[in-house]
Amino acid sequence: MRNQILLIGLLFFAIQGIAAPVDVAKAVHYTPLSNFYGGTFGAPRTDPGDNPFSMNGPEFLDYMNKNDRCDLITFQLGFAGAYVGAGKVVKFLPTEPTDLKKYLEAEYNGRFPNITPAVIDEIDGLTSVSLTATRPPGPIRPYFLYFRWIQIKTNMVVKIEAVSCNTNTFMAVSNSIRSIKIDKTQLLKALSMKD
């Protein structure tokens, strides 16, 4: 059983790193603000990233403001309520909406001077949790940060991060994220998983 869980986790990230970013991007529909450009990442990463045990896959979509490079929106797949335990075995914890809220808050609490409590809601009929954080203007940019996890299946989530240095842009971007549409069937098919 332990080896099966590890294999599932490694397989999930291997699929993402080799073939899934383009197919996954086709299942997540987001219309950025008119001054943002970007979209599908051209070539998937072939390395495990900075931390192969982070429970996050590579980014599959990103958008940047052509007028201010401080404004950025990224999308990636990842696990919530999962961690690598003893023997490098992936462990999965409960993922009810209140659990997702708790995991999101634990991920970001203490990293920013000001952070809001996470909110549970839905995006395109899927359970979602989000929170915002801010830091005062200064040498560390960006100043406004928005994090949202949309639950796809059990512990699998789409992780969205939007950042900005401008209050009005930040509000417009965080509001635009509510319009995301996710074709869950197509997304799971791209990951070779069943609904």
N, C-alpha and C positions, 0 to 999 in steps of 0.2 A: 504494500500500500504506500509506504513512504517513497519508494522509488517511482511509483506511478505519479504521485503528486509532483515530485521533482521533474519528471519527464514532461508532464503537462505544462509546467511553468516554463521550462527551457524551450519546449516546442513552440509555445505561444510567442516567445521573444524571437526565436529563430525564424518563424514564419514572417513576423513583422520585418525583421532585418533583411530578409532576402527578397520577398516578393510583395508583401502586402501594402506598402504605403500608397501606391497609386490606386489599387482596388479599394482600399479603406477610404481614401479621399473621395471616391465616387459615391460612397454611401453616406457621407456627412455633407449636408448642403448648407452652406453659409454664404450669405451675400454681404460682403464687407461694405463699409462706408465708401462713398465715391472717390475719396482721395487716398484710399488704401490699395496697394498692389500686392501681388504674390499669388499664393495658392499652393498647388501640389509641389512638394519637394521633388526636384528632378531626379536625383539618384539616392536610393536608400543607403543608409549607413551599413557598413560591413563590419564595424567594430562594435563591441558591447556598450560603448559610451563611457562616460566618466566613472560610473558606478554600476557594474553589471547586476548588482543586487538591489538596485533602487526600486524595483517593481514598476519601472516606467520603460516603455518602448521608445523608439525614436519619434521625433515630430513628423507628422504626415501632412500638415497644412500650416502655413504661416502667412501673415499679412502684415505689411508695414506701411505707415503713413508716408507718402512721398514728400510731404511738406515738413515732417518732423520725425526723424529716425528714433525718437524716444517712444513713439507709439507703435506697439507691436502686439499681435494676437497670435498665439500658437495653439495647436491641437496635437495631442498625442494619446495613445492608448496606454493604459496601465492597470495595475491592480490596486484596489483599496481594501484595507483589512487583510493584508497579506504580508508576510515577512519571511525571510530566510532564517530558519532555525538551526539547531544543532545538526551537524552532519550535512549542512547546506541543503536541507530539505525545506521546501516551501510550505508554510503553514497558512491556512486560511481561517479567518475569524468570521463571526456573523456579519451580515451586511443588510440588515433592516435599515430603513431610512434614518432612524436615530443613531444607528451605528455609523453610517456614512458621515453624518454630521459630526460625530465625535472624532472620526478619523481625519476629516478635513481640518477641523480646528487643531488637532494635535500636530498635524503637518506644518501649520503656519504660525501657531501661537508662539510668542517670544521672538519671532524673527523680524518683526516690524514694531515701531513705537505705538501705532494705533491700529487696532484690528476689530472688526465687527464680529459679533457672534454669527456662526453659520446659519443659513436659512434653508429649510427643506421645501422644495416645490417640485414642479414638473417642467420638463422641456419636451415638446412633441410627444406627450404621453408617457415619458420615461422619468423615473425618479431622479431627482437632481438635488445637489446641495451647492451652495455658493457662499462666499464671503468676500469682503473687501478689506484692504489694508492701505495705510498711508504713512508717509514719512515726510518731515518738513523739507522744503526746498533747500538744496545745498549741493555738495559735491557728489553725493550718492544719488544716482538716478535709476529708475524712474521714481516719481513721488506717489503715484496712485496705482494700486494693483488690485486685480480682480481674479479670483480663482473659482472655477466651477467644475464639478465632477458630475457627469451624467452616467447613470448606471445602465449598462448594456445587458449584462448577465452576471448574476451572483456577485463575484468580486471584481469583474471586469468593468472598467469605466473609461469614458472619454474624458481626458483632463484638458481643460481650457484655461489658458492664462492670458490675460489682457493687461497691458501696462501702458502708462502715459505720464507725461509731465504737464499736461494741460487739463484743467478741471472740466471744461466743456467737451473736449474730445473724449475724455474718460467716461463721462456720462453717456455720450452718444454711442461709444463702443460697447459699454456694458449693457445698454439697452438693446443694441443690435444683436447681441448674443442670444437674447430670448427668442429670436426668429429662426434659430437653427432647426433643421429637419434632419432626422436620422432614419435611414432605411435599415432598421435593425436586421432584417432578414439578409439583405445584401452585405451588411457589415460582417455578420457571423459567417456568411458564405465565403467572404474574402479571407477570413481567418480559418476556413475549413472547420467550422463548428456548427452545431445544430442549435436551433432556437429552443 
